[in-house]
Amino acid sequence: MRWPLWRIAVAERSMEPALHPGDWLVVRRTIAPGRTLRVRPGQVVVARHPERPDLLIIKRAARREPGGWWLASDNPAAGAVDSRAFGVVPASLIEGRLLWRYRRGRGGRP
């Protein structure tokens, strides 16, 4: 069993304006590895890249598809890699969903 809350830093600009580099996310993940997490369209999720499982990506679960989820970037102009590049992501690769975001060192910005 693993801890259900996880802290992750945002490193790229692919989810702007919702998330910025330097933001921290508290993510709800499954307690047991291999179990799928309940996800709804529109939620921000953390997933393993389907072609590089060692790489975590933060994307929006756009829609449920046969075989998994279509994951989208909020800012595709930032050179983001999402389902447009690698297709549908199996639900088993969704590691968690965003609970809340906080920022560090931004001088009071919300």
DSSP file (Angstrom, degrees, kcal/mol; ACC not computed):
  #  RESIDUE AA STRUCTURE BP1 BP2  ACC     N-H-->O    O-->H-N    N-H-->O    O-->H-N    TCO  KAPPA ALPHA  PHI   PSI    X-CA   Y-CA   Z-CA
    1    1 A M              0   0    0      0, 0.0     2,-0.3     0, 0.0    31,-0.2   0.000 360.0 360.0 360.0 146.1    0.0    0.0    0.0
    2    2 A R        -     0   0    0     29,-1.9    27,-0.0    28,-0.1     0, 0.0  -0.855 360.0 -83.7-126.3 163.2    1.2    3.5   -0.7
    3    3 A W        -     0   0    0     -2,-0.3    26,-0.1     1,-0.1    -1,-0.0  -0.423  33.7-141.2 -65.3 134.3    0.3    7.0    0.6
    4    4 A P  S    S+     0   0    0      0, 0.0    25,-2.8     0, 0.0     2,-0.4   0.638  80.2  69.8 -77.9 -13.5   -2.8    8.4   -1.3
    5    5 A L  E     -A   28   0A   0     23,-0.2     2,-0.4    91,-0.0    23,-0.2  -0.859  61.3-178.2-108.1 143.6   -1.5   12.0   -1.5
    6    6 A W  E     -A   27   0A   0     21,-1.9    21,-3.3    -2,-0.4     2,-0.5  -0.994  18.8-142.6-141.2 139.6    1.4   13.0   -3.7
    7    7 A R  E     +A   26   0A   0     -2,-0.4     2,-0.4    19,-0.2    19,-0.2  -0.919  24.4 176.7-108.3 128.9    3.2   16.3   -4.2
    8    8 A I  E     -A   25   0A   0     17,-2.3    17,-3.2    -2,-0.5     2,-0.4  -0.990  22.2-135.8-135.1 139.0    4.4   17.1   -7.7
    9    9 A A  E     -A   24   0A   0     -2,-0.4     2,-0.5    15,-0.2    15,-0.2  -0.747  20.3-126.2 -93.1 140.7    6.1   20.2   -9.2
   10   10 A V        +     0   0    0     13,-2.9    12,-2.6    -2,-0.4    13,-0.1  -0.740  31.8 171.8 -83.2 129.3    5.0   21.6  -12.5
   11   11 A A        +     0   0    0     -2,-0.5     2,-0.2    10,-0.2    -1,-0.1   0.643  53.3  51.5-113.0 -20.9    8.1   22.0  -14.8
   12   12 A E  S    S-     0   0    0      8,-0.1     3,-0.3     1,-0.0    10,-0.0  -0.638  72.3-124.5-119.1 173.3    6.6   22.9  -18.2
   13   13 A R  S >  S+     0   0    0     65,-0.2     3,-1.7    -2,-0.2    65,-0.1   0.286  77.2 107.3 -98.0   8.3    4.3   25.5  -19.7
   14   14 A S  T 3  S+     0   0    0      1,-0.3    61,-2.8    64,-0.1    60,-0.7   0.672  80.7  46.2 -66.8 -17.3    1.9   23.1  -21.4
   15   15 A M  T >> S+     0   0    0     -3,-0.3     4,-1.9    59,-0.2     3,-0.9   0.226  90.3 163.1-111.5  14.5   -0.9   23.6  -18.9
   16   16 A E  T <4  +     0   0    0     -3,-1.7    62,-0.1     1,-0.3     4,-0.1  -0.489  54.7  29.9 -67.9 144.8   -0.9   27.4  -18.8
   17   17 A P  T 34 S+     0   0    0      0, 0.0    -1,-0.3     0, 0.0     3,-0.1  -0.996 127.8  43.7 -90.1  -3.6   -2.8   29.5  -17.8
   18   18 A A  T <4 S+     0   0    0     -3,-0.9     2,-0.4     1,-0.2    -2,-0.2   0.910 125.3  23.7 -68.2 -41.9   -4.1   27.0  -15.2
   19   19 A L  S  < S-     0   0    0     -4,-1.9    -4,-0.2    -6,-0.1    -1,-0.2  -0.969  70.2-164.8-129.5 141.3   -0.7   25.7  -14.1
   20   20 A H    >   -     0   0    0     -2,-0.4     3,-2.5    -4,-0.1   -10,-0.3  -0.886  37.5 -86.6-122.9 153.0    2.7   27.4  -14.3
   21   21 A P  T 3  S+     0   0    0      0, 0.0   -10,-0.2     0, 0.0     3,-0.1  -0.361 118.3  32.8 -54.8 135.0    6.2   26.2  -13.9
   22   22 A G  T 3  S+     0   0    0    -12,-2.6    82,-0.5     1,-0.4   -11,-0.1   0.162  88.6 125.6  98.1 -17.7    7.1   26.3  -10.3
   23   23 A D  E <   - B   0 103A   0     -3,-2.5   -13,-2.9    80,-0.1    -1,-0.4  -0.406  52.8-140.1 -67.6 151.6    3.5   25.5   -9.1
   24   24 A W  E     -AB   9 102A   0     78,-3.4    78,-2.7   -15,-0.2     2,-0.4  -0.930  13.0-155.2-113.7 141.9    3.2   22.6   -6.8
   25   25 A L  E     -AB   8 101A   0    -17,-3.2   -17,-2.3    -2,-0.4     2,-0.6  -0.919  11.3-149.1-117.3 140.5    0.3   20.1   -7.0
   26   26 A V  E     -AB   7 100A   0     74,-2.8    73,-3.0    -2,-0.4    74,-1.4  -0.960  28.7-166.5-104.3 122.5   -1.2   17.9   -4.4
   27   27 A V  E     -AB   6  98A   0    -21,-3.3   -21,-1.9    -2,-0.6     2,-0.5  -0.891  19.6-138.7-118.1 137.2   -2.5   14.8   -6.3
   28   28 A R  E     +AB   5  97A   0     69,-2.9    69,-2.3    -2,-0.4     2,-0.3  -0.834  32.6 178.0 -90.0 125.9   -4.8   12.0   -5.2
   29   29 A R  E     - B   0  96A   0    -25,-2.8    67,-0.2    -2,-0.5    66,-0.1  -0.817  35.4 -82.7-125.7 168.9   -3.5    8.7   -6.4
   30   30 A T        -     0   0    0     65,-0.8     7,-0.1    -2,-0.3    -1,-0.1  -0.352  28.9-138.9 -68.1 150.0   -4.6    5.1   -6.0
   31   31 A I  S    S+     0   0    0      1,-0.2   -29,-1.9   -30,-0.1    -1,-0.1   0.868  90.4  47.7 -77.2 -37.1   -3.6    3.3   -2.8
   32   32 A A  S >  S-     0   0    0    -31,-0.2     3,-1.8   -28,-0.0    -1,-0.2  -0.914  92.3-118.0-109.3 126.3   -2.7    0.1   -4.6
   33   33 A P  T 3  S+     0   0    0      0, 0.0     3,-0.1     0, 0.0    -2,-0.1  -0.299  99.5  31.6 -57.3 142.3   -0.5    0.1   -7.7
   34   34 A G  T 3  S+     0   0    0      1,-0.4     2,-0.2    58,-0.2    59,-0.0   0.201  90.4 116.1  93.6 -16.3   -2.4   -1.3  -10.8
   35   35 A R    <   -     0   0    0     -3,-1.8    -1,-0.4     1,-0.0     2,-0.3  -0.616  66.5-120.7 -82.9 146.7   -5.8    0.0   -9.7
   36   36 A T        -     0   0    0     -2,-0.2     2,-0.3    -3,-0.1    56,-0.1  -0.619  20.2-133.0 -88.8 150.3   -7.5    2.5  -11.8
   37   37 A L        -     0   0    0     54,-0.4     2,-0.5    57,-0.3    59,-0.1  -0.764  24.4-107.8-100.5 142.9   -8.5    5.9  -10.4
   38   38 A R        +     0   0    0     -2,-0.3     2,-0.4    59,-0.0    59,-0.0  -0.602  46.8 177.5 -72.1 122.4  -11.9    7.5  -11.0
   39   39 A V        -     0   0    0     -2,-0.5     6,-0.0     6,-0.0    58,-0.0  -0.966  15.6-158.9-129.0 142.7  -11.5   10.3  -13.5
   40   40 A R    >   -     0   0    0     -2,-0.4     3,-2.0    23,-0.0    21,-0.2  -0.908  37.6 -88.4-118.1 150.5  -14.0   12.7  -15.0
   41   41 A P  T 3  S+     0   0    0      0, 0.0    21,-0.2     0, 0.0    22,-0.1  -0.292 113.6  30.1 -55.1 137.6  -13.6   14.7  -18.2
   42   42 A G  T 3  S+     0   0    0     19,-3.5     2,-0.1     1,-0.4    20,-0.1   0.157  89.0 124.0  97.4 -16.8  -12.1   18.1  -17.5
   43   43 A Q    <   -     0   0    0     -3,-2.0    18,-3.2    18,-0.4     2,-0.4  -0.472  63.9-120.8 -76.6 148.2  -10.0   17.0  -14.5
   44   44 A V  E     -C   60   0A   0     16,-0.2    54,-2.9    54,-0.2     2,-0.3  -0.762  39.3-176.1 -86.6 131.6   -6.2   17.5  -14.5
   45   45 A V  E     -CD  59  97A   0     14,-3.4    14,-2.2    -2,-0.4     2,-0.5  -0.859  28.1-132.8-127.8 160.6   -4.4   14.2  -14.1
   46   46 A V  E     +CD  58  96A   0     50,-2.5    49,-2.3    -2,-0.3    50,-1.7  -0.970  38.0 169.7-110.2 127.9   -0.9   13.0  -13.7
   47   47 A A  E     -CD  57  94A   0     10,-2.6    10,-3.0    -2,-0.5     2,-0.4  -0.902  37.7-106.9-135.3 161.6   -0.1   10.1  -16.1
   48   48 A R  E     -C   56   0A   0     45,-2.5     8,-0.2    -2,-0.3     6,-0.1  -0.761  44.6-107.6 -85.6 135.4    2.9    8.1  -17.3
   49   49 A H        -     0   0    0      6,-2.8     3,-0.4     3,-0.6     6,-0.2  -0.464  26.4-134.3 -61.4 129.3    3.9    8.9  -20.8
   50   50 A P  S    S+     0   0    0      0, 0.0    -1,-0.1     0, 0.0    -2,-0.0   0.775 103.4  36.8 -62.0 -26.8    2.8    5.8  -22.9
   51   51 A E  S    S+     0   0    0      1,-0.2    -2,-0.1     4,-0.0    -3,-0.0   0.604 127.7  35.1-100.2 -13.8    6.1    5.6  -24.8
   52   52 A R    >   -     0   0    0     -3,-0.4     3,-2.9     3,-0.2    -3,-0.6  -0.663  66.5-177.0-137.9  78.8    8.3    6.6  -21.9
   53   53 A P  T 3  S+     0   0    0      0, 0.0    -1,-0.1     0, 0.0    -2,-0.0   0.639  80.4  65.0 -59.1 -15.2    6.8    5.2  -18.6
   54   54 A D  T 3  S+     0   0    0     -6,-0.1     2,-0.5     2,-0.0    -6,-0.0   0.606  89.7  82.7 -79.3 -10.7    9.6    6.8  -16.5
   55   55 A L    <   -     0   0    0     -3,-2.9    -6,-2.8    -6,-0.2     2,-0.4  -0.839  68.6-152.0-101.5 124.1    8.2   10.2  -17.5
   56   56 A L  E     -C   48   0A   0     -2,-0.5     2,-0.3    -8,-0.2    -8,-0.2  -0.756  13.1-166.1 -91.7 140.1    5.3   11.8  -15.7
   57   57 A I  E     -C   47   0A   0    -10,-3.0   -10,-2.6    -2,-0.4     2,-0.6  -0.946  14.8-144.0-125.8 148.0    3.0   14.2  -17.6
   58   58 A I  E     +C   46   0A   0     -2,-0.3     2,-0.3   -12,-0.2   -12,-0.2  -0.957  39.3 147.5-112.2 117.9    0.4   16.6  -16.3
   59   59 A K  E     -C   45   0A   0    -14,-2.2   -14,-3.4    -2,-0.6     2,-0.5  -0.885  48.8 -99.7-143.7 169.9   -2.6   16.9  -18.6
   60   60 A R  E     -CE  44  72A   0     12,-3.0    12,-2.8    -2,-0.3     2,-1.3  -0.842  32.3-126.5 -95.7 131.1   -6.3   17.5  -18.8
   61   61 A A  E     + E   0  71A   0    -18,-3.2   -19,-3.5    -2,-0.5   -18,-0.4  -0.657  35.2 177.9 -75.4  98.9   -8.5   14.4  -19.2
   62   62 A A  E     -     0   0A   0      8,-2.2     2,-0.3    -2,-1.3    -1,-0.2   0.936  55.0 -20.0 -75.0 -48.0  -10.4   15.6  -22.2
   63   63 A R  E     - E   0  70A   0      7,-1.1     7,-2.8    -3,-0.2     2,-0.4  -0.991  61.5-105.4-161.4 153.5  -12.6   12.6  -22.9
   64   64 A R  E     - E   0  69A   0     -2,-0.3     5,-0.2     5,-0.2    24,-0.0  -0.669  41.2-178.4 -80.6 134.0  -13.0    8.9  -22.3
   65   65 A E  E >   - E   0  68A   0      3,-3.1     3,-2.2    -2,-0.4     2,-0.3  -0.852  42.4 -78.5-126.0 161.2  -12.2    6.8  -25.4
   66   66 A P  T 3  S+     0   0    0      0, 0.0    22,-0.1     0, 0.0     3,-0.0  -0.493 123.3  18.3 -58.3 124.1  -12.2    3.1  -26.1
   67   67 A G  T 3  S-     0   0    0     -2,-0.3     2,-0.3     1,-0.1    24,-0.2   0.409 132.2 -44.9  93.7  -2.4   -9.1    1.9  -24.4
   68   68 A G  E <  S-E   65   0A   0     -3,-2.2    -3,-3.1    22,-0.2     2,-0.4  -0.995  81.9 -29.7 153.3-145.3   -8.4    4.9  -22.2
   69   69 A W  E     -EF  64  89A   0     20,-2.9    20,-3.2    -2,-0.3     2,-0.7  -0.908  35.7-133.7-121.0 142.2   -8.3    8.6  -22.0
   70   70 A W  E     -E   63   0A   0     -7,-2.8    -8,-2.2    -2,-0.4    -7,-1.1  -0.871  31.0-158.1 -88.9 115.5   -7.6   11.4  -24.5
   71   71 A L  E     -E   61   0A   0     -2,-0.7    12,-2.7    16,-0.4     2,-0.3  -0.847  10.5-170.3-103.5 130.8   -5.2   13.7  -22.6
   72   72 A A  E     -E   60   0A   0    -12,-2.8   -12,-3.0    -2,-0.5     2,-0.3  -0.874  19.9-129.4-123.7 151.6   -4.9   17.3  -23.7
   73   73 A S        -     0   0    0     -2,-0.3   -58,-0.2   -14,-0.2   -14,-0.1  -0.729  11.5-143.3 -90.6 145.5   -2.7   20.3  -23.0
   74   74 A D  S    S+     0   0    0    -60,-0.7   -59,-0.2    -2,-0.3     3,-0.1   0.733 100.9  37.9 -76.4 -22.5   -4.3   23.6  -22.1
   75   75 A N    >   +     0   0    0    -61,-2.8     3,-2.0     1,-0.1     5,-0.5  -0.623  63.7 165.2-129.4  71.6   -1.5   25.4  -24.0
   76   76 A P  G >> S+     0   0    0      0, 0.0     3,-1.3     0, 0.0     4,-0.5   0.745  72.3  71.3 -62.8 -21.0   -0.6   23.3  -27.1
   77   77 A A  G 34 S+     0   0    0      1,-0.3   -63,-0.1     2,-0.2    -2,-0.0   0.674  82.0  73.7 -67.8 -15.0    1.3   26.3  -28.5
   78   78 A A  G <4 S-     0   0    0     -3,-2.0    -1,-0.3   -65,-0.1   -65,-0.2   0.310 123.0 -99.4 -80.9  10.9    4.0   25.7  -25.9
   79   79 A G  T <4  +     0   0    0     -3,-1.3    -2,-0.2     1,-0.2   -65,-0.1   0.776  63.4 178.9  78.1  26.2    5.2   22.6  -27.8
   80   80 A A     <  -     0   0    0     -4,-0.5     2,-0.6    -5,-0.5    -1,-0.2  -0.279  25.7-139.3 -67.3 145.8    3.2   20.4  -25.5
   81   81 A V        +     0   0    0     -9,-0.1     2,-0.2     3,-0.1    -1,-0.1  -0.936  44.4 134.8-105.6 119.7    3.2   16.6  -26.0
   82   82 A D  S >> S-     0   0    0     -2,-0.6     3,-2.3    -9,-0.1     4,-1.7  -0.631  72.1 -50.7-143.9-158.8   -0.2   15.1  -25.4
   83   83 A S  H 3> S+     0   0    0    -12,-2.7     4,-2.1     1,-0.3   -11,-0.1   0.699 123.7  71.3 -62.9 -18.0   -2.6   12.6  -27.0
   84   84 A R  H 34 S+     0   0    0    -13,-0.3    -1,-0.3     1,-0.2     4,-0.1   0.823 110.3  33.6 -62.7 -28.0   -2.3   14.4  -30.3
   85   85 A A  H <4 S+     0   0    0     -3,-2.3    -2,-0.2     2,-0.1    -1,-0.2   0.831 136.3  19.7 -94.0 -39.2    1.2   12.9  -30.4
   86   86 A F  H  < S-     0   0    0     -4,-1.7    -3,-0.2     1,-0.3    -2,-0.2   0.411  95.4-136.8-119.4   1.7    0.8    9.6  -28.6
   87   87 A G     <  +     0   0    0     -4,-2.1   -16,-0.4    -5,-0.3    -1,-0.3  -0.309  58.1   0.8  80.7-161.9   -2.9    8.8  -28.8
   88   88 A V        -     0   0    0    -18,-0.1   -18,-0.2   -22,-0.1   -24,-0.0  -0.360  66.1-139.0 -67.3 139.3   -5.2    7.4  -26.2
   89   89 A V  B     -F   69   0A   0    -20,-3.2   -20,-2.9    -2,-0.1   -24,-0.1  -0.888  22.1-117.2-102.4 123.3   -3.6    6.8  -22.8
   90   90 A P    >   -     0   0    0      0, 0.0     3,-2.3     0, 0.0     4,-0.3  -0.279  21.4-121.4 -57.2 142.4   -4.7    3.5  -21.0
   91   91 A A  G >  S+     0   0    0      1,-0.3     3,-1.5   -24,-0.2   -54,-0.4   0.795 110.6  68.3 -56.4 -29.1   -6.4    4.2  -17.7
   92   92 A S  G 3  S+     0   0    0      1,-0.3    -1,-0.3   -56,-0.1   -58,-0.2   0.695  94.6  57.1 -66.2 -17.1   -3.8    2.1  -16.0
   93   93 A L  G <  S+     0   0    0     -3,-2.3   -45,-2.5   -45,-0.1     2,-0.8   0.507  79.3 101.8 -91.3  -5.2   -1.2    4.8  -16.8
   94   94 A I  E <   - D   0  47A   0     -3,-1.5   -57,-0.3    -4,-0.3   -47,-0.3  -0.720  49.1-179.1 -79.3 114.0   -3.2    7.5  -15.0
   95   95 A E  E     -     0   0A   0    -49,-2.3   -65,-0.8    -2,-0.8     2,-0.3   0.770  54.9 -29.9 -88.0 -29.0   -1.4    7.9  -11.7
   96   96 A G  E     -BD  29  46A   0    -50,-1.7   -50,-2.5   -67,-0.2     2,-0.4  -0.989  51.9-114.4-174.5 173.1   -3.5   10.5  -10.0
   97   97 A R  E     -BD  28  45A   0    -69,-2.3   -69,-2.9    -2,-0.3   -52,-0.3  -0.958  40.3 -97.3-128.2 148.2   -5.8   13.5  -10.3
   98   98 A L  E     +B   27   0A   0    -54,-2.9   -71,-0.2    -2,-0.4   -54,-0.2  -0.376  35.1 172.8 -66.2 130.3   -5.3   17.0   -9.1
   99   99 A L  E     -     0   0A   0    -73,-3.0     2,-0.3     1,-0.4   -72,-0.2   0.792  67.8 -20.7 -99.0 -50.2   -6.8   18.0   -5.7
  100  100 A W  E     -B   26   0A   0    -74,-1.4   -74,-2.8     2,-0.0    -1,-0.4  -0.991  53.7-138.0-157.1 164.2   -5.2   21.5   -5.4
  101  101 A R  E     -B   25   0A   0     -2,-0.3     2,-0.3   -76,-0.2   -76,-0.2  -0.934  17.2-178.3-122.8 143.6   -2.4   23.7   -6.6
  102  102 A Y  E     -B   24   0A   0    -78,-2.7   -78,-3.4    -2,-0.4     2,-0.4  -0.978  15.7-138.6-138.8 157.2   -0.2   26.1   -4.6
  103  103 A R  E     -B   23   0A   0     -2,-0.3     2,-0.4   -80,-0.2     3,-0.2  -0.861   9.1-149.7-116.6 148.2    2.5   28.4   -5.6
  104  104 A R  S    S-     0   0    0    -82,-0.5    -2,-0.0    -2,-0.4     0, 0.0  -0.941  71.3  -0.3-116.5 137.8    5.8   29.1   -4.0
  105  105 A G  S    S+     0   0    0     -2,-0.4    -1,-0.2     1,-0.1     0, 0.0   0.821  81.9 125.7  64.7  36.0    7.8   32.4   -4.0
  106  106 A R  S >  S-     0   0    0     -3,-0.2     3,-1.0     3,-0.2    -1,-0.1   0.143  78.5-109.8-113.5  19.8    5.4   34.4   -6.2
  107  107 A G  T 3  S-     0   0    0      1,-0.2    -3,-0.0     2,-0.1     0, 0.0   0.880  80.2 -41.9  60.0  42.4    5.0   37.4   -3.8
  108  108 A G  T 3  S+     0   0    0      1,-0.3    -1,-0.2    -5,-0.1    -4,-0.0   0.465  88.9 153.7  88.9   0.5    1.4   36.8   -2.9
  109  109 A R    <         0   0    0     -3,-1.0    -1,-0.3     1,-0.2    -6,-0.2  -0.409 360.0 360.0 -61.7 139.4    0.0   35.8   -6.3
  110  110 A P              0   0    0      0, 0.0    -1,-0.2     0, 0.0    -7,-0.0   0.510 360.0 360.0 -64.2 360.0   -3.0   33.6   -5.9
